[in-house]
Amino acid sequence: MLFSSAIFIVWFLPLFIIAYLLAPYRFKNAVALAGSFLFYVWGAPIFYLILLVSASIDYFLSKRMASQTSQWPLVVGIGMNVATLFVFKYFNFFIDNARTIVTGLGMNFPIIAEIALPLGISFFTFQKISYLIDVRRNECLPAKNIFDYYLFVFLFPQLIAGPIVRYKELESQIKDRRDQDNAAFKLGGFQRFALGLAKKVLIADTLATVADQAFSNTELGVFSSILGLMAYAFQIYYDFSGYTDMAIGLGMLMGFRFPENFNWPYLAHGFRDFWRRWHITLSTWMRDYLYHPLGGNRGTHAQVIRNLWIVFLLSGLWHGASWNFVIWGVWHGLFITIDRYTRFFSRMPQVPAALLTFALVCFGWIWFRAPDLFSAMDYYERIFSFETNASIEVSSRQWFILIIATVFAFLPAGTHQWVRSFHGDNQKAVLLKTTVAVAFLVLCLGQIAISESQPFIYFRF
């Protein structure tokens, strides 16, 4: 069930919100949990038991951690979550590579059925691991009861594609969020949801058709290839940040405050700055639970570089089980290393540094979007051949949306207060923001009625 689908907006969300609002305060968590169970079962009826069982094991292991100093509950918990992620996300990848090697040597390889990928497994696995580690570090207490932990894991706004929320960020809100569970906060949630919906339906889905044309046509010339790449760069930004806006808005409707996940990433001047702005909850998770335990910035230059490359190789694999994502991780690891040890970007004026960073990030998106290695290399060849072959068809509406997407992606948050207010907690001009939000909702519903819903890009991760 997509947040941008008619069944969610017209049926599920209104019925859920009505039930939540009518429920006495002591039953609101139960309503939120029941709605979240229904949401996940609707989208992945086969896999909800896997998540339910693994979450139950997490809970009981965390209770053991609180009562003893032994490390075995943490080791078992992390091992179970990593093993589950490996089996469901990476088993097919390793089998395919083994098949390629074995058949290349002229031997037969047994037929092995592929394993389906559960929705949101990369996101909820990281959340569950962070809970176990934080309990072990005494940064939070174990959940008071198993239903509180289920609510943390299954809470539907952030279950499928983040932001990656940590239990210690929601612990007090699960217990009591009456200070935030008010009309003004909920109105802000509606505005945020509408903004995210507009990003997804009006911008990302429109640009998706341009990007799809470019990446499926092997005869394109340099100009159309660059145009298709630009369309994809803005598609993935508005698609993913739009989902995050919707998730944060839905959380606010229930009184929850989730962490921000984007901060105008295409304004970054350097790759280190980019990762402070793009998918913030992933980069901070990698920093706190992988980079720092590996040694972080401590040690020799070689050790620090090793730590950086481990993080970005695993970050690439986290995004997808293919060599394309590994190379995408290498691409970012390379420029992070250059950025860190040469100060190349920080020595440049800010505008040229931002433009160069954006261009290099876009070239990296080729690995992210192309279906395989050969398609990615072919796309690079089309760009750098400088030939003017076939072109893609771009309508006037798509050109208009591309211009709008470019302007808003490079518009600093402080340039106009009304733009910034959608990304923060500014409660001024409530009437104007609400009117704009209602207009966005109506426009999006009209677009949804006449077009097929596009899945969120990060749903496959």
For each residue, the residues with C-beta under 8 A, 3 or more apart:
1: 5 7 8 12 39 42 43
2: 5 8 453 455 456
3: 8 9 196 197 200 243 246 247 250 456
4: 8 9 197 200 201 205 246 444 448 453 454 456
5: 1 2 8 9 448 453
6: 9 10 11 445 448 449 453
7: 1 10 11 12
8: 1 2 3 4 5 11 12 13
9: 3 4 5 6 12 13 197 441 444 445 448
10: 6 7 13 14 445
11: 6 7 8 14 15
12: 1 7 8 9 15 16 38 39 42
13: 8 9 10 16 17 250
14: 10 11 17 18
15: 11 12 18 19
16: 12 13 19 20 31 35
17: 13 14 20 21 253
18: 14 15 21 22
19: 15 16 22 23 31 35
20: 16 17 23 28 31 32 35 253 254
21: 17 18
22: 18 19
23: 19 20 27 28 30 31
24: 27 28
25: 28 178 181
26:
27: 23 24 30 31
28: 20 23 24 25 31 32 181 254 255
29: 32 33 147 148 151 174
30: 23 27 33 34 147
31: 16 19 20 23 27 28 34 35
32: 20 28 29 35 36 151 155 254
33: 29 30 36 37 147 150 151 154
34: 30 31 37 38
35: 16 19 20 31 32 38 39 156
36: 32 33 39 40 151 154 155 156 159
37: 33 34 40 41 48 154
38: 12 34 35 41 42
39: 1 12 35 36 42 43 156 159
40: 36 37 43 44 48 51 119 154 156 159
41: 37 38 44 45 48
42: 1 12 38 39 45
43: 1 39 40 119 160
44: 40 41 47 48 118 119
45: 41 42 48
46: 49 116
47: 44 50 51 116 118 119
48: 37 40 41 44 45 51 52
49: 46 52 53
50: 47 53 54 84 88 118
51: 40 47 48 54 55 118 124 153 154
52: 48 49 55 56 150
53: 49 50 56 57
54: 50 51 57 58 80 81 84 128
55: 51 52 58 59 128 149 150 153 154
56: 52 53 59 60 146
57: 53 54 60 61 77 80
58: 54 55 61 62 77 81 128 131 132 149 153
59: 55 56 62 63 142 143 146 149
60: 56 57 63 64
61: 57 58 64 65 73 74 76 77 132
62: 58 59 65 66 73 77 131 132 135 142 143 149
63: 59 60 66 67 142
64: 60 61 67 68 73
65: 61 62 68 73 74 132 135 136 142
66: 62 63 135 141 142
67: 63 64
68: 64 65 73
69:
70: 73
71: 74 75 136
72: 75 76
73: 61 62 64 65 68 70 76 77 132
74: 61 65 71 77 78 132 133 136
75: 71 72 78 79
76: 61 72 73 79 80
77: 57 58 61 62 73 74 80 81 128 129 132
78: 74 75 81 82 129 132 133
79: 75 76 82 83
80: 54 57 76 77 83 84
81: 54 58 77 78 84 85 125 128 129 132
82: 78 79 85 86 125 129
83: 79 80 86 87
84: 50 54 80 81 87 88 121 125
85: 81 82 88 89 90 121 122 125
86: 82 83 89 90 91
87: 83 84 90 91 115
88: 50 84 85 91 115 116 117 118 121
89: 85 86 93 117 121 122 321
90: 85 86 87 93 94 317 321
91: 86 87 88 94 95 115
92: 95 96 114 115 321
93: 89 90 96 97 321 322
94: 90 91 97 98
95: 91 92 98 99 112
96: 92 93 99 100
97: 93 94 100 101
98: 94 95 101 102 109
99: 95 96 102 103 109
100: 96 97 103 104
101: 97 98 104 105
102: 98 99 105 107 108 109
103: 99 100 106 107 108 109
104: 100 101
105: 101 102
106: 103
107: 102 103
108: 102 103
109: 98 99 102 103
110:
111:
112: 95
113:
114: 92
115: 87 88 91 92
116: 46 47 88
117: 88 89 121 460
118: 44 47 50 51 88 121
119: 40 43 44 47 159 160 459
120: 123 124 159 160 161 459
121: 84 85 88 89 117 118 124 125
122: 85 89 125 126 318 319 461
123: 120 126 127 158 159 160 161 162 164 461
124: 51 120 121 127 128 153 159
125: 81 82 84 85 121 122 128 129
126: 122 123 129 130 164 282 285 318
127: 123 124 130 131 152 153 164 165 166 167
128: 54 55 58 77 81 124 125 131 132 153
129: 77 78 81 82 125 126 132 133 289
130: 126 127 133 134 164 166 167 285 288 289
131: 58 62 127 128 134 135 140 149 152 166 167
132: 58 61 62 65 73 74 77 78 81 128 129 135 136
133: 74 78 129 130 136 137 289
134: 130 131 137 139 140 166 167 168
135: 62 65 66 131 132 138 139 140 141 142 167
136: 65 71 74 132 133
137: 133 134
138: 135
139: 134 135 168
140: 131 134 135 167 168 171
141: 66 135 144 171
142: 59 62 63 65 66 135
143: 59 62 146 148 149 152 167 171 174
144: 141 148 175
145: 148 149
146: 56 59 143 149 150
147: 29 30 33 150 151
148: 29 143 144 145 151 152 174 175
149: 55 58 59 62 131 143 145 146 152 153 167
150: 33 52 55 146 147 153 154
151: 29 32 33 36 147 148 154 155 174
152: 127 131 143 148 149 155 165 167 170 174
153: 51 55 58 124 127 128 149 150 159
154: 33 36 37 40 51 55 150 151 159
155: 32 36 151 152 158 159 165 170 251 256
156: 35 36 39 40 159 160 250
157: 246 247 248 249 250 251 254 256 258
158: 123 155 161 162 163 164 165 247 251 258
159: 36 39 40 119 120 123 124 153 154 155 156
160: 43 119 120 123 156 456 459
161: 120 123 158 240 243 244 247 456 458 459 461
162: 123 158 165 243 244 247 261 279 281 282 458
163: 158 244 247 248 258 259 260 261 280 281
164: 123 126 127 130 158 281 282 285
165: 127 152 155 158 162 169 170 258 259 281
166: 127 130 131 134 169 170
167: 127 130 131 134 135 140 143 149 152 170 171
168: 134 139 140 171
169: 165 166 173 258 259
170: 152 155 165 166 167 173 174 256
171: 140 141 143 167 168 174 175
172: 175 176 177
173: 169 170 176 177 180 255 256 257
174: 29 143 148 151 152 170 171 177
175: 144 148 171 172
176: 172 173 179
177: 172 173 174 180 181 254 255 256
178: 25 181 182 255
179: 176 182
180: 173 177 185 252 255 256 257
181: 25 28 177 178 185 186 254 255
182: 178 179 185 186 255
183: 186 187
184: 187 188 427
185: 180 181 182 188 189 252 255
186: 181 182 183 189 190 252 253 255
187: 183 184 190 191 430 434
188: 184 185 191 192 249 252 425 427
189: 185 186 192 193 248 249 250 251 252 253
190: 186 187 193 194 249 253 434 437
191: 187 188 194 195 249 422 433 434 436 437
192: 188 189 195 196 245 246 248 249 252 422
193: 189 190 196 197 245 246 249 250 253 437
194: 190 191 197 198 249 436 437 438 440 441 444
195: 191 192 198 199 242 245 249 422 437 440
196: 3 192 193 199 200 241 242 243 244 245 246 247 248 249
197: 3 4 9 193 194 200 201 242 246 440 441 444
198: 194 195 201 202 203 242 440 443 444
199: 195 196 202 203 204 238 239 241 242 245
200: 3 4 196 197 203 204 205 238 239 242 243 246 454 456
201: 4 197 198 204 205 443 444 447 448
202: 198 199 205 206 401 440 443 444 447
203: 198 199 200 206 207 234 235 238 242 401 404 405
204: 199 200 201 207 208 234 235 236 238 239 242 454
205: 4 200 201 202 208 209 239 447 451 453 454
206: 202 203 209 210 397 398 401
207: 203 204 210 211 231 232 234 235 238 398 401 402 405
208: 204 205 211 212 231 235 239 454
209: 205 206 212 213 398
210: 206 207 213 214 227 228 231 392 394 398 402
211: 207 208 214 215 228 229 231 232 235 369
212: 208 209 215 216
213: 209 210 216 217 228 392 393
214: 210 211 217 220 224 225 227 228 229 231 232 392
215: 211 212 228 232 369 370 371 375 379
216: 212 213
217: 213 214 220 224 390 392
218: 378 382
219: 389 390
220: 214 217 224 225 228 382 389 390 391 392
221: 224 225 382 387 388 389 390 391
222: 225 226 382 383 384 385 386 387 388
223: 226 227 388 391
224: 214 217 220 221 227 228 390 391 392
225: 214 220 221 222 228 229 379 382 383
226: 222 223 229 230 383
227: 210 214 223 224 230 231 392 394
228: 210 211 213 214 215 220 224 225 231 232 392
229: 211 214 225 226 232 233 362 363 365 366 379 383
230: 226 227 233 234 362 402 406
231: 207 208 210 211 214 227 228 234 235 398 402
232: 207 211 214 215 228 229 235 236 365 369
233: 229 230 236 237 266 358 361 362 365
234: 203 204 207 230 231 237 238 402 405 406 409
235: 203 204 207 208 211 231 232 238 239 457
236: 204 232 233 239 240 365 368 369 457
237: 233 234 240 241 262 265 266 405 409
238: 199 200 203 204 207 234 235 241 242 405
239: 199 200 204 205 208 235 236 242 243 454 456 457 458
240: 161 236 237 243 244 262 279 456 457 458
241: 196 199 237 238 244 245 261 262
242: 195 196 197 198 199 200 203 204 238 239 245 246
243: 3 161 162 196 200 239 240 246 247 456 458
244: 161 162 163 196 240 241 247 248 260 261 262
245: 192 193 195 196 199 241 242 248 249 422
246: 3 4 157 192 193 196 197 200 242 243 249 250
247: 3 157 158 161 162 163 196 243 244 250 251 258
248: 157 163 189 192 196 244 245 251 252 258 260
249: 157 188 189 190 191 192 193 194 195 196 245 246 252 253
250: 3 13 156 157 189 193 246 247 253 254
251: 155 157 158 189 247 248 254 256 257 258
252: 180 185 186 188 189 192 248 249 255 256 257
253: 17 20 186 189 190 193 249 250
254: 20 28 32 157 177 181 250 251
255: 28 173 177 178 180 181 182 185 186 252
256: 155 157 170 173 177 180 251 252
257: 173 180 251 252
258: 157 158 163 165 169 247 248 251
259: 163 165 169 280 281
260: 163 244 248 263 280 423
261: 162 163 241 244 279 280 281
262: 237 240 241 244 265 277 278 279 280
263: 260 276 277 280 413
264: 267 277 409 411 412 413
265: 237 262 268 274 277 278
266: 233 237 354 358 361 409 410
267: 264 277 354 410 412
268: 265 271 273 274 276 277 278 354 357 358 361
269: 273 345 346 348 350 353 354 357
270: 273 274 339 344 345 346 353 357
271: 268 274 275 332 335 336 338 339 345 357 360 361
272: 275 276 336 339 340 345
273: 268 269 270 276 277 345 357
274: 265 268 270 271 277 278 357 361
275: 271 272 278 279 283 332 336
276: 263 268 272 273 280 283
277: 262 263 264 265 267 268 273 274 280
278: 262 265 268 274 275 283
279: 162 240 261 262 275 282 283
280: 163 259 260 261 262 263 276 277 283 284
281: 162 163 164 165 259 261 284 285
282: 126 162 164 279 285 286 315 318
283: 275 276 278 279 280 286 287
284: 280 281 287 288
285: 126 130 164 281 282 288 289 290
286: 282 283 289 290 291 311 314 315
287: 283 284 290 291 292 296 311
288: 130 284 285 291 292
289: 129 130 133 285 286 292 293
290: 285 286 287 293 294 310 311 314
291: 286 287 288 294 296 307 308 311
292: 287 288 289 295 296
293: 289 290
294: 290 291 306 307 310 311
295: 292 298 299 303 304 307
296: 287 291 292 304 307
297: 304
298: 295 303 304
299: 295 302 303 304 307
300: 303 304
301: 304 305 341
302: 299 305 306
303: 295 298 299 300 306 307
304: 295 296 297 298 299 300 301 307 308 340
305: 301 302 308 309 337 341
306: 294 302 303 309 310
307: 291 294 295 296 299 303 304 310 311
308: 291 304 305 311 312 333 336 337 340
309: 305 306 312 313 330 333 337
310: 290 294 306 307 313 314
311: 286 287 290 291 294 307 308 314 315 333
312: 308 309 315 316 329 330 332 333 336
313: 309 310 316 317 326 329 330 333
314: 286 290 310 311 317 318 329
315: 282 286 311 312 318 319 329 332
316: 312 313 319 320 325 326 327 328 329 330 332
317: 90 313 314 320 321 325 326 329
318: 122 126 282 314 315 461
319: 122 315 316 325 328 329 368 461
320: 316 317 324 325 460 461
321: 89 90 92 93 317 325
322: 93 325 326 372
323: 326 327 373
324: 320 327 328 367 368 370 371 372 373 376
325: 316 317 319 320 321 322 328 329 367 368
326: 313 316 317 322 323 329 330
327: 316 323 324 330 331 367 373 376
328: 316 319 324 325 331 332 364 367 368
329: 312 313 314 315 316 317 319 325 326 332 333
330: 309 312 313 316 326 327 333 334
331: 327 328 334 335 363 364 367
332: 271 275 312 315 316 328 329 335 336 364
333: 308 309 311 312 313 329 330 336 337
334: 330 331 337 338
335: 271 331 332 338 339 360
336: 271 272 275 308 312 332 333 339 340
337: 305 308 309 333 334 340 341
338: 271 334 335 341 342 344
339: 270 271 272 335 336 342 343 344 345 346
340: 272 304 308 336 337
341: 301 305 337 338
342: 338 339
343: 339 346 347
344: 270 338 339 347 348
345: 269 270 271 272 273 339 348 353 356 357
346: 269 270 339 343 353
347: 343 344
348: 269 344 345 352 353 356
349: 352 353
350: 269 353 354
351: 354 355
352: 348 349 355 356
353: 269 270 345 346 348 349 350 356 357
354: 266 267 268 269 350 351 357 358
355: 351 352 358 359
356: 345 348 352 353 359 360
357: 268 269 270 271 273 274 345 353 354 360 361
358: 233 266 268 354 355 361 362
359: 355 356 362 363
360: 271 335 356 357 363 364
361: 233 266 268 271 274 357 358 364 365
362: 229 230 233 358 359 365 366
363: 229 331 359 360 366 380
364: 328 331 332 360 361 367 368
365: 229 232 233 236 361 362 368 369
366: 229 362 363 369 370 376 379 380
367: 324 325 327 328 331 364 370 376
368: 236 319 324 325 328 364 365
369: 211 215 232 236 365 366
370: 215 324 366 367 373 375 376 379
371: 215 324 375
372: 322 324 375 376
373: 323 324 327 370 376 377
374: 377 378
375: 215 370 371 372 378 379
376: 324 327 366 367 370 372 373 379 380
377: 373 374 380 381
378: 218 374 375 381 382
379: 215 225 229 366 370 375 376 382 383
380: 363 366 376 377 383 384
381: 377 378 384 385
382: 218 220 221 222 225 378 379 385 387 389
383: 222 225 226 229 379 380
384: 222 380 381
385: 222 381 382
386: 222
387: 221 222 382
388: 221 222 223
389: 219 220 221 382
390: 217 219 220 221 224
391: 220 221 223 224
392: 210 213 214 217 220 224 227 228
393: 213
394: 210 227 398 399 402
395: 398 399
396: 399 400
397: 206 400 401
398: 206 207 209 210 231 394 395 401 402
399: 394 395 396 402 403
400: 396 397 403 404
401: 202 203 206 207 397 398 404 405
402: 207 210 230 231 234 394 398 399 405 406
403: 399 400 406 407
404: 203 400 401 407 408
405: 203 207 234 237 238 401 402 408 409
406: 230 234 402 403 409 410
407: 403 404 410 411
408: 404 405 411 419
409: 234 237 264 266 405 406
410: 266 267 406 407
411: 264 407 408 415 416 419
412: 264 267 415
413: 263 264 419 420 423
414: 417 420
415: 411 412 419 420
416: 411 419 420
417: 414 420 421 426 428 429
418: 421 422 429 432 433
419: 408 411 413 415 416 422 423
420: 413 414 415 416 417 423 424 426
421: 417 418 424 426 428 429 433
422: 191 192 195 245 418 419 433
423: 260 413 419 420
424: 420 421
425: 188
426: 417 420 421
427: 184 188 430
428: 417 421
429: 417 418 421 432 433
430: 187 427 433 434
431: 434 435
432: 418 429 435 436
433: 191 418 421 422 429 430 436 437
434: 187 190 191 430 431 437 438
435: 431 432 438 439
436: 191 194 432 433 439 440
437: 190 191 193 194 195 433 434 440 441
438: 194 434 435 441 442
439: 435 436 442 443
440: 194 195 197 198 202 436 437 443 444
441: 9 194 197 437 438 444 445
442: 438 439 445 446
443: 198 201 202 439 440 446 447
444: 4 9 194 197 198 201 202 440 441 447 448
445: 6 9 10 441 442 448 449
446: 442 443 449 450
447: 201 202 205 443 444 450 451
448: 4 5 6 9 201 444 445 451 453
449: 6 445 446
450: 446 447
451: 205 447 448
452:
453: 2 4 5 6 205 448
454: 4 200 204 205 208 239
455: 2 459 460
456: 2 3 4 160 161 200 239 240 243 459
457: 235 236 239 240 460
458: 161 162 239 240 243 461
459: 119 120 160 161 455 456
460: 117 320 455 457
461: 122 123 161 318 319 320 458
